[in-house]
Amino acid sequence: MPDDKPKTNITNIAPGKILIKGYDVAELMGRKSFAEVTYLILKGELPSEAEAQMMDAILVSSIDHGISPPSSLATRTVVSGGNPLNAAVAAGILTIGESHGGAIEQCARLLQEWAKKPGDINSIARDLLKDIAIKNIRMPGFGHRYHKIDPRTVRLFQMADELKFSGRHQLLARAIESEFKSSSKELPINVDGAIAAVISDMGFDWRLGKGFFIISRVVGLVAQAHEERIREKPMRRLGLTDYDYDGPPPRKL
């Protein structure tokens, strides 16, 4: 008779026992950092010291980006409506999509697809950009509405160099950035592109891209929700002069 029980290789639980990828969670507590155990549960093995440092930097890099991103606005708005913390944070997470937080996944997919192609990395970068231009899509992970040079990108790549994680995916990302510069486009690698390149060189599946952003940003969303609750009045809304109406003029039935 076939065994139709659902299967998982992540966590094994029994009375008095919780094993994460085979490791006793009580033994992990106090001995391994949150970043290290995050690496373990996503990759299946505990990280080396260098992998742990890189993982920690990745998680810190996206922890928060102020009150203005869609996820922060959604979280604060839901709190101001009188809802609990879990609902507010969930609302923030639900705004994470292709236009907010999704560039890590999109960029990692392209980098992993194209970096495996043989040949000169600069030629591959040019071919990639030609291909997405034909498809009329924007190269994810490049350019930022606030930062001409994203300080988080600089630090992540610096650490990747120091920790020996600068592989072919990062070379491709930098080659793409160079191609943009040569065509007079100011589109430097942003933090999403940097994370995409680094996690690709670390061997992570591109489909985990949004996961890295969610794991990191949920901490910031908890802080945003808490601050909204303790510092702001309930029922957050735009002021009467914070928008322009451009609909039909007054009219009678």
Secondary structure, 3 states (H helix, E strand, C coil): CCCCCCCCCCEEEECCEEEECCEEHHHHCCCCCHHHHHHHHHHCCCCCHHHHHHHHHHHHHCCCCCCCCHHHHHHHHHHHCCCCHHHHHHHHHHCCECCEECHHHHHHHHHHHHHCCCCCHHHHHHHHHHHHHHCCCCCCCECCCCCCCCHHHHHHHHHHHHCCCCCHHHHHHHHHHHHHHHCCCCCCECHHHHHHHHHHHCCCCHHHHHHHHHHHHHHHHHHHHHHHHHHCCCCCCCCCCCCCCCCCCCCCC
